[in-house]
């Protein structure tokens, strides 16, 4: 069976609900660059008297996680998944170092640290790394088959919109690009209703966000596990009924070739 052909039971057109972060673009790259710049600054600031980078990274991640429910004074709402959270976590990490006796806290230094944190959202870093290996080819194939492509991504509106523009995702998804606060059963049910003439398949790296609510809405899942952040832990067990698990996005080619979709 050629890659453009459909499985025997599927003359129904397919609608793919695609995640963005850690499916189409690796998010850890830009964050790692920003954290490395922060660490280098702390090394020089404290004259190389500093705990090692992996230890400080663990401490900073815990601070970052705790900030999700804390109120952001700029918005009067929780930091949540906003672009302000990561820079603030670096400032709090700098404060933690000062409280542990590495140096004296200075607001000018804190401002520079915060600016360094915003480097994690630099469009040039998104452009430099581009799409995940094989992602463009998979999207090209699905588009050539006449499949419907829908982008469902959660996160900060400005950050996600910047990624979408830099990566040129409109080429494949057109107007069907949705930035949401959360991926719920209700959201997937709405997608199912909107594309009622299609077989829907949700594809993503997070079981709890991309797969589980889709299954509960009666939508098939293609789960591509990739866990880089403690806020999105690997599930202890998954419901294998209605789920196909692969380890790279380009392996969707094989699923189509073998008639598994």
GUVEXNU-404416 format. One record per residue (C-alpha): y, z, x; residue number from 1. Coordinates in Angstrom, 1 decimal. Each point is the difference from the previous one (the first is absolute). Layout:
<pts>
+--------+--------+--------+-----+
!     c2 !     c3 !     c1 !  nr !
+--------+--------+--------+-----+
!      Y !      Z !      X ! NUM !
...
+--------+--------+--------+-----+
</pts>
This chain:
<pts>
+--------+--------+--------+-----+
!     c2 !     c3 !     c1 !  nr !
+--------+--------+--------+-----+
!    0.0 !    0.0 !    0.0 !   1 !
!    3.4 !   -1.0 !    1.5 !   2 !
!    2.7 !    2.6 !    0.3 !   3 !
!    2.1 !   -1.6 !   -2.7 !   4 !
!   -2.8 !    0.1 !   -2.5 !   5 !
!   -0.5 !    2.9 !   -2.4 !   6 !
!   -3.0 !    2.2 !   -0.6 !   7 !
!   -2.4 !   -1.2 !   -2.8 !   8 !
!    1.2 !    2.6 !   -2.5 !   9 !
!    3.6 !   -0.5 !    0.7 !  10 !
!    1.7 !   -3.0 !   -1.5 !  11 !
!    2.6 !    2.6 !   -1.1 !  12 !
!    2.9 !   -0.1 !    2.3 !  13 !
!    0.4 !    2.9 !    2.4 !  14 !
!    3.1 !    2.2 !    0.3 !  15 !
!    0.1 !    2.0 !    3.3 !  16 !
!    2.0 !    3.2 !    0.0 !  17 !
!    0.9 !    0.4 !    3.7 !  18 !
!    1.3 !    3.1 !    1.8 !  19 !
!    2.5 !   -0.4 !    2.8 !  20 !
!    0.0 !    2.9 !    2.5 !  21 !
!   -3.1 !    0.0 !    2.3 !  22 !
!   -1.4 !   -3.0 !   -1.9 !  23 !
!    2.5 !   -2.8 !    0.8 !  24 !
!    1.9 !    1.9 !    2.7 !  25 !
!   -1.0 !    2.9 !    2.3 !  26 !
!    2.6 !    2.7 !   -0.7 !  27 !
!   -0.9 !    2.2 !    3.0 !  28 !
!    1.6 !   -2.3 !    2.5 !  29 !
!    3.7 !    0.5 !   -0.9 !  30 !
!   -0.5 !    3.8 !   -0.5 !  31 !
!   -1.7 !    0.2 !    3.4 !  32 !
!    2.8 !   -1.8 !    1.7 !  33 !
!    2.6 !    2.3 !   -1.6 !  34 !
!   -2.0 !    3.2 !    0.9 !  35 !
!   -0.5 !   -1.2 !    3.6 !  36 !
!    3.8 !   -0.5 !    0.3 !  37 !
!    0.5 !    3.5 !   -1.4 !  38 !
!   -2.5 !    1.5 !    2.4 !  39 !
!    1.6 !   -1.7 !    3.0 !  40 !
!    3.4 !    1.3 !   -1.1 !  41 !
!   -1.4 !    3.5 !   -0.3 !  42 !
!   -1.5 !   -0.3 !    3.5 !  43 !
!    3.3 !   -0.8 !    1.6 !  44 !
!    1.9 !    2.4 !   -2.2 !  45 !
!   -2.2 !    2.9 !    1.1 !  46 !
!   -0.3 !   -1.2 !    3.6 !  47 !
!   -3.7 !   -0.9 !   -0.4 !  48 !
!   -1.0 !    3.5 !   -1.1 !  49 !
!   -1.8 !   -1.0 !   -3.2 !  50 !
!   -3.4 !    0.3 !   -1.7 !  51 !
!   -2.1 !   -3.2 !    0.2 !  52 !
!    0.7 !   -2.8 !   -2.5 !  53 !
!   -3.3 !    0.3 !   -1.9 !  54 !
!    0.6 !    3.7 !   -0.7 !  55 !
!    3.6 !   -0.6 !   -1.1 !  56 !
!   -1.2 !   -2.9 !   -2.2 !  57 !
!   -2.4 !    2.3 !   -1.8 !  58 !
!    2.8 !    2.6 !   -0.5 !  59 !
!    2.4 !   -2.6 !   -1.2 !  60 !
!   -2.5 !   -1.5 !   -2.5 !  61 !
!   -0.4 !    3.4 !   -1.6 !  62 !
!    3.8 !    0.4 !   -0.3 !  63 !
!    0.1 !   -3.5 !   -1.5 !  64 !
!   -2.6 !    0.8 !   -2.6 !  65 !
!    1.7 !    3.2 !   -1.1 !  66 !
!    3.3 !   -1.9 !   -0.6 !  67 !
!   -1.5 !   -2.2 !   -2.8 !  68 !
!    0.7 !    2.7 !   -2.6 !  69 !
!    3.2 !    1.3 !    1.6 !  70 !
!    3.3 !   -0.9 !   -1.6 !  71 !
!    2.0 !   -2.7 !    1.8 !  72 !
!    3.7 !    1.0 !   -0.1 !  73 !
!    1.1 !   -3.7 !    0.1 !  74 !
!   -1.8 !   -0.8 !   -3.3 !  75 !
!   -0.5 !    3.5 !   -1.6 !  76 !
!   -3.7 !   -1.0 !   -0.5 !  77 !
!   -3.1 !    0.6 !    2.1 !  78 !
!   -0.3 !   -1.9 !    3.4 !  79 !
!   -3.3 !   -1.4 !   -1.3 !  80 !
!   -0.6 !   -3.4 !    1.5 !  81 !
!    3.6 !   -0.8 !    0.7 !  82 !
!    1.3 !   -1.4 !    3.2 !  83 !
!    1.9 !    3.2 !    0.7 !  84 !
!   -3.1 !    2.1 !    0.4 !  85 !
!   -1.3 !   -1.2 !    3.3 !  86 !
!    3.4 !    0.2 !    1.8 !  87 !
!    0.5 !    3.5 !   -1.4 !  88 !
!   -3.5 !    1.0 !    1.2 !  89 !
!    1.0 !   -0.9 !    3.6 !  90 !
!    3.2 !    2.1 !   -0.4 !  91 !
!   -2.2 !    2.9 !   -1.2 !  92 !
!   -2.3 !   -0.6 !    3.0 !  93 !
!    2.9 !    0.2 !    2.3 !  94 !
!    1.1 !    3.2 !   -1.7 !  95 !
!   -3.5 !    1.4 !    0.3 !  96 !
!    0.1 !   -0.7 !    3.8 !  97 !
!    3.3 !    1.8 !    0.3 !  98 !
!   -1.3 !    3.0 !   -1.9 !  99 !
!   -3.0 !    0.1 !    2.4 ! 100 !
!    2.4 !    0.3 !    2.9 ! 101 !
!    0.1 !   -3.5 !    1.4 ! 102 !
!    3.7 !   -0.4 !   -0.4 ! 103 !
!    3.1 !    0.8 !   -2.1 ! 104 !
!    0.5 !   -1.8 !   -3.4 ! 105 !
!    2.9 !   -2.4 !   -0.1 ! 106 !
!    1.2 !   -2.0 !   -3.0 ! 107 !
!    0.9 !   -3.0 !    2.1 ! 108 !
!   -3.5 !   -0.1 !    1.4 ! 109 !
!   -1.4 !    0.4 !   -3.6 ! 110 !
!    2.1 !   -3.0 !   -1.1 ! 111 !
!   -1.4 !   -2.1 !    2.8 ! 112 !
!   -3.6 !    1.1 !   -0.8 ! 113 !
!    0.6 !   -1.0 !   -3.7 ! 114 !
!    1.2 !   -3.4 !    1.1 ! 115 !
!   -3.1 !   -0.4 !    2.1 ! 116 !
!   -2.1 !    0.8 !   -3.0 ! 117 !
!    1.5 !   -2.9 !   -2.0 ! 118 !
!   -1.3 !   -2.3 !    2.7 ! 119 !
!   -3.3 !    0.2 !   -1.8 ! 120 !
!    1.6 !   -2.3 !   -2.7 ! 121 !
!    1.5 !   -2.5 !    2.4 ! 122 !
!   -0.6 !   -3.6 !   -1.4 ! 123 !
!   -0.3 !   -1.3 !    3.6 ! 124 !
!   -3.1 !    2.2 !    0.5 ! 125 !
!   -1.5 !   -1.4 !   -3.3 ! 126 !
!    0.7 !   -3.5 !    1.2 ! 127 !
!   -1.4 !    0.7 !    3.5 ! 128 !
!   -3.4 !    1.0 !   -1.3 ! 129 !
!   -0.2 !   -2.3 !   -3.0 ! 130 !
!   -2.9 !    0.0 !   -2.5 ! 131 !
!   -3.4 !    1.5 !    0.7 ! 132 !
!   -2.4 !   -2.4 !    1.7 ! 133 !
!   -1.5 !   -2.4 !   -2.6 ! 134 !
!    2.3 !    1.1 !   -2.9 ! 135 !
!    2.0 !   -3.2 !   -0.1 ! 136 !
!   -3.1 !   -2.1 !    0.0 ! 137 !
!   -1.6 !    2.0 !   -2.8 ! 138 !
!    3.2 !   -0.3 !   -2.1 ! 139 !
!    0.2 !   -3.7 !    0.7 ! 140 !
!   -3.7 !   -0.5 !   -1.2 ! 141 !
!    0.4 !    2.1 !   -3.1 ! 142 !
!    3.2 !   -1.9 !   -0.9 ! 143 !
!   -1.7 !   -3.4 !    0.6 ! 144 !
!   -2.8 !    1.1 !   -2.4 ! 145 !
!    2.6 !    0.5 !   -2.7 ! 146 !
!   -0.5 !    3.8 !   -0.1 ! 147 !
!    2.9 !    2.2 !   -1.1 ! 148 !
!    1.4 !    2.3 !    2.7 ! 149 !
!    1.8 !    3.2 !   -0.9 ! 150 !
!    1.5 !    2.4 !    2.5 ! 151 !
!   -0.2 !    3.7 !   -1.0 ! 152 !
!    1.6 !    2.3 !    2.6 ! 153 !
!    1.3 !    3.5 !   -0.2 ! 154 !
!    2.7 !    1.6 !    2.1 ! 155 !
!    3.7 !   -0.1 !    0.7 ! 156 !
!    1.6 !   -3.0 !   -1.8 ! 157 !
!    2.2 !   -1.0 !    3.0 ! 158 !
!   -2.8 !    0.4 !    2.5 ! 159 !
!   -2.6 !   -2.0 !   -2.0 ! 160 !
!    2.6 !   -2.7 !   -1.0 ! 161 !
!    0.8 !   -0.4 !    3.7 ! 162 !
!   -3.6 !   -0.5 !    0.9 ! 163 !
!   -0.5 !   -2.5 !   -2.8 ! 164 !
!    3.0 !   -2.1 !    1.2 ! 165 !
!   -0.8 !    0.1 !    3.7 ! 166 !
!   -3.6 !   -0.9 !   -0.5 ! 167 !
!    0.9 !   -2.8 !   -2.4 ! 168 !
!   -2.4 !    1.3 !   -2.7 ! 169 !
!    1.8 !   -1.9 !   -2.8 ! 170 !
!   -1.8 !   -3.1 !    1.3 ! 171 !
!   -3.3 !    1.3 !   -1.5 ! 172 !
!    1.1 !    2.5 !   -2.7 ! 173 !
!    3.1 !   -1.6 !   -1.4 ! 174 !
!    1.5 !    2.3 !   -2.6 ! 175 !
!   -3.1 !    2.2 !   -0.3 ! 176 !
!    1.0 !    2.6 !    2.6 ! 177 !
!    0.3 !    3.5 !   -1.4 ! 178 !
!    1.2 !    3.1 !    1.8 ! 179 !
!   -1.2 !    3.1 !   -1.9 ! 180 !
!    0.2 !    3.7 !    0.3 ! 181 !
!   -3.7 !    0.5 !   -0.4 ! 182 !
!   -3.1 !   -2.0 !   -0.8 ! 183 !
!   -1.4 !    1.5 !   -3.2 ! 184 !
!   -2.7 !   -1.0 !   -2.5 ! 185 !
!    2.9 !   -0.8 !   -2.4 ! 186 !
!    1.4 !   -2.5 !    2.5 ! 187 !
!   -3.3 !   -1.8 !    0.5 ! 188 !
!   -0.5 !   -0.1 !   -3.8 ! 189 !
!    3.4 !   -1.7 !   -0.3 ! 190 !
!   -1.1 !   -2.5 !    2.6 ! 191 !
!   -3.2 !   -0.6 !   -1.8 ! 192 !
!    1.9 !   -0.7 !   -3.2 ! 193 !
!    2.6 !   -2.2 !    1.7 ! 194 !
!   -2.7 !   -2.2 !    1.6 ! 195 !
!   -2.5 !    0.3 !   -2.8 ! 196 !
!   -1.4 !   -3.6 !    0.6 ! 197 !
!   -1.0 !    0.9 !    3.5 ! 198 !
!   -2.6 !    2.0 !    1.8 ! 199 !
!    1.9 !    2.7 !    1.9 ! 200 !
!   -0.8 !    1.3 !    3.5 ! 201 !
!    1.9 !    2.8 !    1.7 ! 202 !
!    0.0 !   -0.2 !    3.8 ! 203 !
!    1.2 !    2.8 !    2.3 ! 204 !
!   -0.6 !    2.5 !    2.7 ! 205 !
!    0.5 !    3.2 !   -2.0 ! 206 !
!   -2.9 !    0.9 !   -2.3 ! 207 !
!    2.1 !    2.5 !   -2.0 ! 208 !
!    3.0 !   -2.3 !   -0.5 ! 209 !
!   -1.4 !   -3.5 !    0.0 ! 210 !
!   -3.6 !    0.3 !   -1.2 ! 211 !
!   -0.7 !    3.1 !   -2.1 ! 212 !
!    2.7 !   -0.5 !   -2.7 ! 213 !
!   -0.9 !   -3.7 !   -0.1 ! 214 !
!   -3.7 !    0.8 !   -0.7 ! 215 !
!    1.1 !    2.4 !   -2.8 ! 216 !
!    1.9 !   -2.8 !   -1.5 ! 217 !
!   -3.1 !   -2.3 !    0.1 ! 218 !
!    1.2 !   -2.0 !    3.0 ! 219 !
!   -2.3 !   -0.9 !    2.9 ! 220 !
!    1.0 !    1.2 !    3.5 ! 221 !
!   -0.2 !   -1.3 !    3.5 ! 222 !
!    0.4 !    3.0 !    2.3 ! 223 !
!    1.0 !   -0.5 !    3.6 ! 224 !
!    0.2 !    3.5 !    1.4 ! 225 !
!    2.8 !    0.7 !    2.6 ! 226 !
!    1.2 !    3.6 !    0.2 ! 227 !
!    2.9 !    0.7 !    2.4 ! 228 !
!    1.9 !    2.8 !   -1.9 ! 229 !
!   -1.2 !    3.4 !   -1.1 ! 230 !
!    1.7 !   -0.5 !   -3.4 ! 231 !
!   -2.5 !   -2.8 !   -0.7 ! 232 !
!   -3.3 !    1.6 !    1.1 ! 233 !
!   -3.3 !   -1.7 !    0.0 ! 234 !
!   -1.9 !    0.9 !   -3.2 ! 235 !
!   -3.1 !    2.1 !    0.3 ! 236 !
!   -1.9 !   -2.4 !   -2.3 ! 237 !
!    0.8 !   -3.1 !   -1.9 ! 238 !
!   -1.3 !   -1.6 !   -3.2 ! 239 !
!   -1.9 !   -3.0 !    1.2 ! 240 !
!   -0.4 !   -1.5 !   -3.5 ! 241 !
!    2.5 !   -2.8 !   -0.2 ! 242 !
!    1.2 !    0.3 !    3.6 ! 243 !
!   -0.6 !   -2.2 !    3.0 ! 244 !
!    0.7 !    1.6 !    3.4 ! 245 !
!    1.0 !   -2.1 !    3.0 ! 246 !
!    1.7 !    0.9 !    3.2 ! 247 !
!    2.5 !   -2.8 !    0.5 ! 248 !
!    2.0 !   -2.2 !   -2.4 ! 249 !
!   -1.3 !   -3.2 !    1.5 ! 250 !
!   -3.5 !    0.9 !   -1.2 ! 251 !
!    1.1 !   -1.0 !   -3.5 ! 252 !
!   -0.9 !   -3.5 !    1.2 ! 253 !
!   -3.6 !    1.2 !    0.2 ! 254 !
!    0.1 !    1.6 !   -3.5 ! 255 !
!    1.1 !   -3.3 !   -1.4 ! 256 !
!   -2.4 !   -2.1 !    2.0 ! 257 !
!   -3.0 !    2.2 !   -1.0 ! 258 !
!    1.0 !    0.1 !   -3.7 ! 259 !
!    0.6 !    3.7 !   -0.1 ! 260 !
!    3.3 !   -0.6 !   -1.8 ! 261 !
+--------+--------+--------+-----+
</pts>
